[in-house]
Amino acid sequence: MLKEELIKKSPVRILEKGIEGGLMAGNIGVISSRKGIGKTSVLVQLAMDKLMQNKKVIHVSFTTQTSYVIAWYENIFTEVAKRKSLEHFGDVHDELVKNRVIMNFNQDSIDVNQMIKSLRALIADGGFNAESVIIDGFDFARAAVDHMTKMRAFAKEMNLEVWFSCTMAGQEPLLDKHNVPVILRNYLDNISVLINLDPQVEYIHFIVVKDHDRMNPADLHIKLDAKTLLIAEV
């Protein structure tokens, strides 16, 4: 399969159609679930879809070392390429690596203001014209409400799509009556797209809680395969 065909048939196209054409630049999206359900895999696949389109991506990790993040990309790319019989495997792989920057931060030593400063330096001063930023492992329980306000303003200023992961933790209930993770309620105004990952027996279901101006819209009919952690149609 050619790269162009792989892009066209990607399950991410279904996700985009289901959320008013996608997250779109200037907006913040959040993939939320309990720990260990598949958030990182989803974020990496969203990033890889951009990379396949020759768009630049910055991946920020707050929980794992750079080598671990690289391993996620390598494993998912290899699995997708093998399943789809991707042509020119090596060339496509090299293009993806060239358009990706991975950064590792620790929330004990860096706050949102410093993260934004580092991202701005890379994009504006370093000439790395990213279209998407992935932020994995950020602890919303330790953040202030204005942190997301600043992050959304930065996304709008730099014309970026920004995807976060969020781990739901703490006392039950983890969700409010509108399916919004309790940990995210104070940040909801600055979140354009919110998706919860709901583990079932054989797969992990995508539940769209917020789609821009809509709450709890129609089902997307996509899932995460529990074994491969690849996005697929239901």
C-alpha positions as a Markdown table, in Angstrom:
| # | Residue | x | y | z |
|---|---|---|---|---|
| 1 | Met | 0.0 | 0.0 | 0.0 |
| 2 | Leu | 1.3 | 3.5 | -0.9 |
| 3 | Lys | 1.6 | 6.1 | 1.9 |
| 4 | Glu | -1.1 | 8.2 | 0.3 |
| 5 | Glu | -3.6 | 5.4 | 0.4 |
| 6 | Leu | -2.7 | 4.6 | 4.0 |
| 7 | Ile | -3.4 | 8.2 | 5.0 |
| 8 | Lys | -6.7 | 8.1 | 3.2 |
| 9 | Lys | -7.8 | 4.9 | 4.9 |
| 10 | Ser | -6.6 | 5.7 | 8.3 |
| 11 | Pro | -9.1 | 5.3 | 11.2 |
| 12 | Val | -8.1 | 8.9 | 12.1 |
| 13 | Arg | -10.2 | 10.0 | 9.1 |
| 14 | Ile | -13.2 | 8.6 | 10.9 |
| 15 | Leu | -12.3 | 10.4 | 14.1 |
| 16 | Glu | -11.9 | 13.6 | 12.2 |
| 17 | Lys | -15.3 | 13.2 | 10.5 |
| 18 | Gly | -16.9 | 12.5 | 13.9 |
| 19 | Ile | -15.5 | 15.6 | 15.6 |
| 20 | Glu | -16.4 | 18.3 | 13.0 |
| 21 | Gly | -13.4 | 17.7 | 10.8 |
| 22 | Gly | -10.9 | 17.2 | 13.5 |
| 23 | Leu | -9.4 | 19.1 | 16.5 |
| 24 | Met | -8.1 | 21.9 | 14.2 |
| 25 | Ala | -5.4 | 24.5 | 14.9 |
| 26 | Gly | -5.7 | 26.7 | 17.9 |
| 27 | Asn | -7.5 | 24.0 | 20.0 |
| 28 | Ile | -6.8 | 21.7 | 22.8 |
| 29 | Gly | -7.9 | 18.0 | 22.8 |
| 30 | Val | -7.7 | 15.5 | 25.7 |
| 31 | Ile | -7.6 | 11.7 | 25.6 |
| 32 | Ser | -8.7 | 10.6 | 29.1 |
| 33 | Ser | -8.8 | 7.2 | 30.8 |
| 34 | Arg | -7.7 | 5.3 | 33.9 |
| 35 | Lys | -4.0 | 4.4 | 34.0 |
| 36 | Gly | -2.7 | 1.9 | 31.5 |
| 37 | Ile | -5.7 | 1.9 | 29.1 |
| 38 | Gly | -4.0 | 3.2 | 25.9 |
| 39 | Lys | -3.7 | 6.9 | 26.0 |
| 40 | Thr | -0.1 | 7.1 | 24.9 |
| 41 | Ser | -0.9 | 4.7 | 22.0 |
| 42 | Val | -3.7 | 7.0 | 20.8 |
| 43 | Leu | -1.6 | 10.1 | 21.0 |
| 44 | Val | 1.3 | 8.4 | 19.1 |
| 45 | Gln | -1.1 | 7.4 | 16.4 |
| 46 | Leu | -2.6 | 10.9 | 16.1 |
| 47 | Ala | 1.0 | 12.2 | 15.8 |
| 48 | Met | 2.0 | 9.6 | 13.2 |
| 49 | Asp | -1.0 | 10.5 | 11.1 |
| 50 | Lys | 0.3 | 14.1 | 11.0 |
| 51 | Leu | 3.8 | 12.8 | 10.3 |
| 52 | Met | 2.6 | 10.7 | 7.4 |
| 53 | Gln | 1.2 | 13.9 | 5.9 |
| 54 | Asn | 4.7 | 15.4 | 6.1 |
| 55 | Lys | 3.6 | 17.7 | 8.9 |
| 56 | Lys | 5.9 | 18.4 | 11.9 |
| 57 | Val | 5.1 | 17.2 | 15.4 |
| 58 | Ile | 6.5 | 17.9 | 18.8 |
| 59 | His | 5.9 | 15.2 | 21.4 |
| 60 | Val | 6.3 | 16.2 | 25.0 |
| 61 | Ser | 6.5 | 13.5 | 27.7 |
| 62 | Phe | 6.1 | 14.2 | 31.4 |
| 63 | Thr | 6.3 | 10.6 | 32.5 |
| 64 | Thr | 8.7 | 8.6 | 30.3 |
| 65 | Gln | 12.2 | 9.0 | 28.9 |
| 66 | Thr | 12.8 | 9.9 | 25.3 |
| 67 | Ser | 13.9 | 6.4 | 24.5 |
| 68 | Tyr | 10.6 | 4.9 | 25.7 |
| 69 | Val | 8.6 | 7.4 | 23.6 |
| 70 | Ile | 10.7 | 6.5 | 20.5 |
| 71 | Ala | 10.0 | 2.8 | 21.1 |
| 72 | Trp | 6.2 | 3.6 | 21.0 |
| 73 | Tyr | 6.6 | 5.3 | 17.6 |
| 74 | Glu | 8.8 | 2.5 | 16.3 |
| 75 | Asn | 6.5 | -0.3 | 17.4 |
| 76 | Ile | 3.3 | 1.3 | 16.1 |
| 77 | Phe | 4.9 | 2.3 | 12.8 |
| 78 | Thr | 6.2 | -1.2 | 12.3 |
| 79 | Glu | 2.9 | -2.8 | 13.2 |
| 80 | Val | 0.9 | -0.5 | 10.9 |
| 81 | Ala | 3.4 | -0.8 | 8.0 |
| 82 | Lys | 3.4 | -4.6 | 8.3 |
| 83 | Arg | -0.4 | -4.9 | 8.4 |
| 84 | Lys | -0.9 | -2.6 | 5.5 |
| 85 | Ser | 2.1 | -3.8 | 3.4 |
| 86 | Leu | 3.4 | -0.2 | 3.3 |
| 87 | Glu | 5.7 | 0.4 | 0.3 |
| 88 | His | 9.0 | 2.2 | 0.6 |
| 89 | Phe | 9.0 | 1.4 | 4.3 |
| 90 | Gly | 12.5 | 2.8 | 5.0 |
| 91 | Asp | 12.0 | 6.1 | 3.2 |
| 92 | Val | 8.6 | 6.7 | 4.9 |
| 93 | His | 10.2 | 5.9 | 8.3 |
| 94 | Asp | 13.0 | 8.3 | 7.7 |
| 95 | Glu | 10.6 | 11.1 | 6.8 |
| 96 | Leu | 8.6 | 10.5 | 10.0 |
| 97 | Val | 11.7 | 10.8 | 12.2 |
| 98 | Lys | 12.9 | 13.9 | 10.4 |
| 99 | Asn | 9.6 | 15.7 | 11.1 |
| 100 | Arg | 9.4 | 14.7 | 14.8 |
| 101 | Val | 11.0 | 16.2 | 17.9 |
| 102 | Ile | 10.6 | 14.5 | 21.3 |
| 103 | Met | 11.0 | 16.5 | 24.5 |
| 104 | Asn | 11.1 | 15.2 | 28.1 |
| 105 | Phe | 10.0 | 17.4 | 31.1 |
| 106 | Asn | 9.5 | 16.9 | 34.8 |
| 107 | Gln | 6.5 | 18.6 | 36.4 |
| 108 | Asp | 8.5 | 19.0 | 39.6 |
| 109 | Ser | 11.0 | 21.3 | 37.9 |
| 110 | Ile | 9.1 | 22.9 | 35.0 |
| 111 | Asp | 5.7 | 24.6 | 34.9 |
| 112 | Val | 3.4 | 25.4 | 32.0 |
| 113 | Asn | 5.0 | 28.9 | 31.5 |
| 114 | Gln | 8.4 | 27.3 | 31.1 |
| 115 | Met | 7.0 | 24.6 | 28.8 |
| 116 | Ile | 5.5 | 27.2 | 26.5 |
| 117 | Lys | 8.8 | 29.1 | 26.5 |
| 118 | Ser | 10.6 | 26.0 | 25.4 |
| 119 | Leu | 8.1 | 25.2 | 22.7 |
| 120 | Arg | 8.1 | 28.7 | 21.4 |
| 121 | Ala | 11.9 | 28.7 | 21.2 |
| 122 | Leu | 11.9 | 25.5 | 19.2 |
| 123 | Ile | 9.1 | 26.6 | 16.8 |
| 124 | Ala | 9.8 | 30.3 | 16.4 |
| 125 | Asp | 13.6 | 30.6 | 17.1 |
| 126 | Gly | 14.6 | 27.1 | 16.0 |
| 127 | Gly | 12.6 | 27.1 | 12.8 |
| 128 | Phe | 10.8 | 23.8 | 13.6 |
| 129 | Asn | 7.4 | 24.7 | 12.2 |
| 130 | Ala | 5.2 | 22.2 | 14.0 |
| 131 | Glu | 1.5 | 21.9 | 13.3 |
| 132 | Ser | 0.8 | 19.6 | 16.2 |
| 133 | Val | 2.0 | 19.2 | 19.8 |
| 134 | Ile | 1.4 | 16.0 | 21.8 |
| 135 | Ile | 1.6 | 16.3 | 25.6 |
| 136 | Asp | 1.6 | 13.0 | 27.4 |
| 137 | Gly | 1.6 | 12.4 | 31.2 |
| 138 | Phe | 0.8 | 15.9 | 32.3 |
| 139 | Asp | -0.8 | 15.8 | 35.8 |
| 140 | Phe | -3.9 | 17.9 | 35.7 |
| 141 | Ala | -4.3 | 17.5 | 39.5 |
| 142 | Arg | -1.2 | 19.6 | 39.9 |
| 143 | Ala | -2.1 | 22.3 | 37.4 |
| 144 | Ala | -3.9 | 25.6 | 37.8 |
| 145 | Val | -6.9 | 26.6 | 35.8 |
| 146 | Asp | -5.0 | 29.4 | 34.1 |
| 147 | His | -2.4 | 26.9 | 32.8 |
| 148 | Met | -4.9 | 25.6 | 30.2 |
| 149 | Thr | -6.0 | 29.2 | 29.4 |
| 150 | Lys | -2.3 | 30.0 | 28.7 |
| 151 | Met | -1.9 | 26.8 | 26.7 |
| 152 | Arg | -4.9 | 27.5 | 24.5 |
| 153 | Ala | -3.8 | 31.1 | 23.9 |
| 154 | Phe | -0.4 | 29.7 | 22.9 |
| 155 | Ala | -2.0 | 27.1 | 20.6 |
| 156 | Lys | -4.0 | 29.9 | 18.9 |
| 157 | Glu | -1.0 | 32.2 | 18.6 |
| 158 | Met | 1.2 | 29.5 | 17.0 |
| 159 | Asn | -1.6 | 27.9 | 15.0 |
| 160 | Leu | -1.2 | 24.5 | 16.7 |
| 161 | Glu | -3.3 | 21.5 | 17.4 |
| 162 | Val | -2.5 | 20.4 | 21.0 |
| 163 | Trp | -3.4 | 17.0 | 22.3 |
| 164 | Phe | -3.1 | 16.1 | 26.0 |
| 165 | Ser | -3.5 | 12.8 | 27.8 |
| 166 | Cys | -5.2 | 12.7 | 31.2 |
| 167 | Thr | -5.1 | 10.0 | 33.8 |
| 168 | Met | -8.3 | 9.7 | 35.8 |
| 169 | Ala | -7.5 | 8.9 | 39.4 |
| 170 | Gly | -8.7 | 9.4 | 42.9 |
| 171 | Gln | -11.9 | 8.7 | 44.7 |
| 172 | Glu | -15.1 | 7.5 | 42.8 |
| 173 | Pro | -16.9 | 8.7 | 40.9 |
| 174 | Leu | -14.2 | 9.5 | 38.4 |
| 175 | Leu | -16.8 | 11.0 | 36.0 |
| 176 | Asp | -19.6 | 13.5 | 36.6 |
| 177 | Lys | -23.2 | 13.1 | 35.3 |
| 178 | His | -22.1 | 14.5 | 31.9 |
| 179 | Asn | -19.3 | 11.9 | 31.5 |
| 180 | Val | -16.6 | 14.6 | 32.1 |
| 181 | Pro | -13.7 | 13.4 | 34.2 |
| 182 | Val | -13.9 | 15.1 | 37.6 |
| 183 | Ile | -10.2 | 16.0 | 37.3 |
| 184 | Leu | -10.9 | 18.0 | 34.2 |
| 185 | Arg | -14.1 | 19.9 | 35.1 |
| 186 | Asn | -12.3 | 23.2 | 35.9 |
| 187 | Tyr | -10.5 | 23.0 | 32.5 |
| 188 | Leu | -13.4 | 22.1 | 30.3 |
| 189 | Asp | -13.9 | 25.7 | 28.9 |
| 190 | Asn | -10.4 | 25.5 | 27.3 |
| 191 | Ile | -10.8 | 21.9 | 26.0 |
| 192 | Ser | -12.4 | 21.7 | 22.5 |
| 193 | Val | -12.4 | 17.9 | 22.2 |
| 194 | Leu | -12.6 | 15.4 | 25.1 |
| 195 | Ile | -12.5 | 11.7 | 24.5 |
| 196 | Asn | -12.7 | 9.0 | 27.2 |
| 197 | Leu | -11.3 | 5.6 | 26.6 |
| 198 | Asp | -13.7 | 3.0 | 28.0 |
| 199 | Pro | -12.2 | -0.6 | 28.4 |
| 200 | Gln | -14.4 | -3.4 | 27.2 |
| 201 | Val | -13.6 | -7.2 | 27.2 |
| 202 | Glu | -12.0 | -7.3 | 23.8 |
| 203 | Tyr | -11.4 | -3.7 | 22.9 |
| 204 | Ile | -11.3 | -0.2 | 24.2 |
| 205 | His | -14.1 | 2.1 | 23.2 |
| 206 | Phe | -13.8 | 5.7 | 22.2 |
| 207 | Ile | -16.4 | 7.9 | 23.9 |
| 208 | Val | -16.6 | 11.5 | 22.7 |
| 209 | Val | -17.7 | 13.6 | 25.7 |
| 210 | Lys | -17.1 | 17.0 | 24.1 |
| 211 | Asp | -16.9 | 17.9 | 20.4 |
| 212 | His | -16.3 | 21.6 | 20.2 |
| 213 | Asp | -19.7 | 23.1 | 21.1 |
| 214 | Arg | -21.5 | 19.7 | 21.5 |
| 215 | Met | -21.6 | 17.6 | 24.6 |
| 216 | Asn | -21.9 | 13.8 | 24.4 |
| 217 | Pro | -22.5 | 13.7 | 20.6 |
| 218 | Ala | -23.3 | 10.5 | 18.6 |
| 219 | Asp | -21.0 | 7.5 | 18.9 |
| 220 | Leu | -17.9 | 7.5 | 16.7 |
| 221 | His | -17.8 | 3.8 | 16.1 |
| 222 | Ile | -14.1 | 3.5 | 16.6 |
| 223 | Lys | -12.1 | 1.5 | 19.1 |
| 224 | Leu | -8.6 | 0.6 | 20.3 |
| 225 | Asp | -7.7 | -3.0 | 19.8 |
| 226 | Ala | -6.9 | -4.4 | 23.3 |
| 227 | Lys | -4.0 | -6.5 | 22.0 |
| 228 | Thr | -2.3 | -4.2 | 19.4 |
| 229 | Leu | -3.5 | -0.9 | 20.8 |
| 230 | Leu | -4.2 | 0.2 | 17.2 |
| 231 | Ile | -7.2 | 2.4 | 16.4 |
| 232 | Ala | -9.8 | 0.5 | 14.3 |
| 233 | Glu | -13.4 | 0.7 | 13.3 |
| 234 | Val | -16.0 | -0.9 | 15.5 |
